[in-house]
Amino acid sequence: MGLRNPNVNDSNELRFHPLRRRNPEAAPKNNEFQFIDKKGYVRHACMTVAMLPGTAKSVVSLLDVTERKRAEDAFRRMNADLENVFEKFSGCHWYRERKG
Protein backbone atom coordinates (compact mmCIF):
# COMPACT_ATOMS: atom_id res chain seq x y z
CA MET A 1 0.00 0.00 0.00
CA GLY A 2 1.57 3.27 -1.08
CA LEU A 3 1.16 6.09 1.41
CA ARG A 4 0.98 9.57 -0.03
CA ASN A 5 -0.85 12.79 0.63
CA PRO A 6 -1.78 12.20 4.26
CA ASN A 7 -4.70 14.33 5.30
CA VAL A 8 -2.87 16.71 7.62
CA ASN A 9 -6.15 17.88 9.15
CA ASP A 10 -6.86 14.38 10.44
CA SER A 11 -3.36 13.39 11.52
CA ASN A 12 -1.99 14.73 14.77
CA GLU A 13 1.27 12.91 14.19
CA LEU A 14 2.92 15.91 12.56
CA ARG A 15 2.18 17.91 15.68
CA PHE A 16 3.24 15.18 18.12
CA HIS A 17 6.43 14.08 16.37
CA PRO A 18 8.68 16.76 17.95
CA LEU A 19 7.01 16.31 21.35
CA ARG A 20 7.63 12.56 21.24
CA ARG A 21 11.34 13.22 20.70
CA ARG A 22 11.53 15.51 23.74
CA ASN A 23 9.20 13.59 26.07
CA PRO A 24 7.84 10.26 24.75
CA GLU A 25 5.33 9.93 27.60
CA ALA A 26 3.70 13.28 26.75
CA ALA A 27 2.74 12.30 23.20
CA PRO A 28 -0.11 9.85 22.48
CA LYS A 29 0.98 6.41 21.32
CA ASN A 30 -2.14 5.80 19.20
CA ASN A 31 -3.71 7.92 16.50
CA GLU A 32 -6.36 7.38 13.83
CA PHE A 33 -6.03 9.21 10.54
CA GLN A 34 -7.01 9.16 6.88
CA PHE A 35 -4.71 8.89 3.91
CA ILE A 36 -4.99 8.52 0.16
CA ASP A 37 -3.63 5.27 -1.26
CA LYS A 38 -1.77 4.98 -4.55
CA LYS A 39 -5.05 4.37 -6.40
CA GLY A 40 -6.49 7.61 -5.02
CA TYR A 41 -8.89 6.03 -2.51
CA VAL A 42 -9.33 7.45 0.98
CA ARG A 43 -8.30 4.89 3.58
CA HIS A 44 -8.56 4.93 7.39
CA ALA A 45 -5.68 3.75 9.55
CA CYS A 46 -4.69 3.31 13.17
CA MET A 47 -1.11 4.20 13.94
CA THR A 48 0.89 3.22 17.01
CA VAL A 49 4.23 4.92 17.61
CA ALA A 50 6.84 4.12 20.24
CA MET A 51 10.37 5.29 20.86
CA LEU A 52 13.17 2.74 20.93
CA PRO A 53 14.71 3.00 24.40
CA GLY A 54 18.08 4.72 24.52
CA THR A 55 17.80 6.05 20.96
CA ALA A 56 16.21 8.90 19.05
CA LYS A 57 14.52 6.36 16.78
CA SER A 58 10.90 5.28 16.75
CA VAL A 59 8.96 2.29 15.52
CA VAL A 60 5.57 2.70 13.86
CA SER A 61 2.76 0.22 13.30
CA LEU A 62 -0.03 1.01 10.81
CA LEU A 63 -3.28 -0.92 10.67
CA ASP A 64 -5.77 -0.32 7.85
CA VAL A 65 -9.21 -0.03 9.49
CA THR A 66 -11.12 1.14 6.42
CA GLU A 67 -13.50 -1.83 6.35
CA ARG A 68 -14.23 -1.45 10.07
CA LYS A 69 -15.02 2.25 9.56
CA ARG A 70 -17.32 1.39 6.65
CA ALA A 71 -19.13 -1.21 8.75
CA GLU A 72 -19.54 1.28 11.62
CA ASP A 73 -20.93 3.91 9.23
CA ALA A 74 -23.35 1.38 7.69
CA PHE A 75 -24.51 0.38 11.19
CA ARG A 76 -25.11 4.01 12.16
CA ARG A 77 -27.11 4.63 8.96
CA MET A 78 -29.17 1.48 9.48
CA ASN A 79 -29.83 2.42 13.10
CA ALA A 80 -30.93 5.93 12.07
CA ASP A 81 -33.24 4.45 9.42
CA LEU A 82 -34.83 2.12 11.98
CA GLU A 83 -35.33 4.98 14.41
CA ASN A 84 -37.11 6.94 11.68
CA VAL A 85 -39.39 3.99 10.94
CA PHE A 86 -40.31 3.57 14.61
CA GLU A 87 -40.92 7.30 15.00
CA LYS A 88 -43.38 7.22 12.08
CA PHE A 89 -45.22 4.29 13.60
CA SER A 90 -45.10 5.45 17.21
CA GLY A 91 -48.80 4.69 17.75
CA CYS A 92 -48.41 1.05 16.73
CA HIS A 93 -47.57 -1.81 19.03
CA TRP A 94 -44.80 -4.13 17.97
CA TYR A 95 -44.22 -7.64 19.15
CA ARG A 96 -41.91 -10.44 18.21
CA GLU A 97 -42.62 -14.11 18.52
CA ARG A 98 -39.92 -16.27 19.97
CA LYS A 99 -39.07 -19.28 17.89
CA GLY A 100 -37.68 -22.42 19.41
Backbone torsions as a table, in degrees:
resi	resn	phi	psi	omega
1	MET	NA	121.4	178.8
2	GLY	-84.7	130.7	-179.3
3	LEU	-104.7	117.7	176.2
4	ARG	-147.6	159.8	177.3
5	ASN	51.5	56.1	176.2
6	PRO	-61.4	145.2	178.1
7	ASN	-78.0	100.3	-174.2
8	VAL	-61.2	-28.8	179.2
9	ASN	-66.2	-29.2	-177.9
10	ASP	-92.7	-22.4	-174.8
11	SER	-98.8	121.3	175.5
12	ASN	-86.2	-6.5	-174.5
13	GLU	-58.7	-38.3	179.5
14	LEU	-61.4	-33.3	179.4
15	ARG	-77.8	-36.0	-175.2
16	PHE	-87.1	-15.1	-177.1
17	HIS	-56.2	-51.7	179.1
18	PRO	-64.5	-37.4	178.5
19	LEU	-62.1	-41.4	-179.4
20	ARG	-61.4	-35.3	179.2
21	ARG	-68.2	-37.1	-179.1
22	ARG	-79.5	-45.0	-175.9
23	ASN	-146.5	91.3	-175.6
24	PRO	-55.8	-31.2	-178.8
25	GLU	-72.8	-20.5	-176.6
26	ALA	-82.7	-19.9	-178.5
27	ALA	-97.3	142.9	178.5
28	PRO	-65.7	145.2	179.1
29	LYS	-85.4	-25.2	-175.9
30	ASN	-118.7	144.8	-178.9
31	ASN	-153.3	138.8	172.0
32	GLU	-105.7	140.8	-179.6
33	PHE	-153.1	169.8	175.8
34	GLN	-111.7	150.0	174.1
35	PHE	-146.4	166.5	178.6
36	ILE	-106.3	123.6	-179.1
37	ASP	-78.7	178.6	-174.4
38	LYS	-67.6	-16.1	175.9
39	LYS	-90.5	-2.7	178.2
40	GLY	92.0	7.2	179.8
41	TYR	-87.9	142.7	175.5
42	VAL	-78.0	128.5	179.1
43	ARG	-120.7	156.2	177.0
44	HIS	-112.5	139.2	-178.7
45	ALA	-141.0	152.6	169.9
46	CYS	-107.1	133.0	-179.1
47	MET	-121.2	135.0	174.0
48	THR	-120.1	129.4	-178.1
49	VAL	-125.8	136.2	176.3
50	ALA	-141.6	146.8	176.5
51	MET	-83.0	143.2	173.4
52	LEU	-81.2	123.1	-175.2
53	PRO	-55.3	136.1	176.7
54	GLY	78.3	6.7	180.0
55	THR	-132.5	174.2	172.6
56	ALA	-101.5	18.5	-177.7
57	LYS	-102.0	154.0	178.9
58	SER	-127.7	160.0	174.6
59	VAL	-119.7	139.9	-175.1
60	VAL	-126.0	137.4	174.3
61	SER	-119.6	128.8	177.1
62	LEU	-115.7	134.8	178.3
63	LEU	-127.4	121.2	178.7
64	ASP	-75.5	117.0	-178.6
65	VAL	-115.3	24.6	-176.8
66	THR	-59.2	-46.5	-178.5
67	GLU	-65.2	-38.1	176.7
68	ARG	-62.4	-44.0	178.9
69	LYS	-62.2	-41.5	178.0
70	ARG	-62.8	-42.5	178.8
71	ALA	-64.3	-41.3	178.1
72	GLU	-63.5	-42.1	178.6
73	ASP	-64.4	-42.2	178.9
74	ALA	-63.2	-40.9	178.6
75	PHE	-62.9	-44.4	178.4
76	ARG	-61.6	-42.6	179.1
77	ARG	-64.5	-43.2	179.8
78	MET	-63.4	-42.2	179.3
79	ASN	-63.3	-42.5	178.4
80	ALA	-63.6	-40.7	178.3
81	ASP	-62.1	-43.6	179.0
82	LEU	-64.7	-39.5	177.7
83	GLU	-61.6	-40.7	178.2
84	ASN	-63.0	-41.1	179.0
85	VAL	-62.5	-46.9	-178.6
86	PHE	-67.0	-32.8	176.4
87	GLU	-65.5	-38.2	-179.2
88	LYS	-69.3	-30.3	-178.8
89	PHE	-110.1	40.5	-174.9
90	SER	-66.2	-23.1	179.9
91	GLY	-84.2	-7.3	-178.8
92	CYS	-88.9	155.8	175.5
93	HIS	-106.6	130.9	-179.2
94	TRP	-109.7	142.6	173.2
95	TYR	-144.0	159.1	-179.6
96	ARG	-132.5	130.5	177.9
97	GLU	-84.3	138.8	176.3
98	ARG	-84.9	132.6	176.4
99	LYS	-102.9	143.9	175.8
100	GLY	127.5	NA	NA
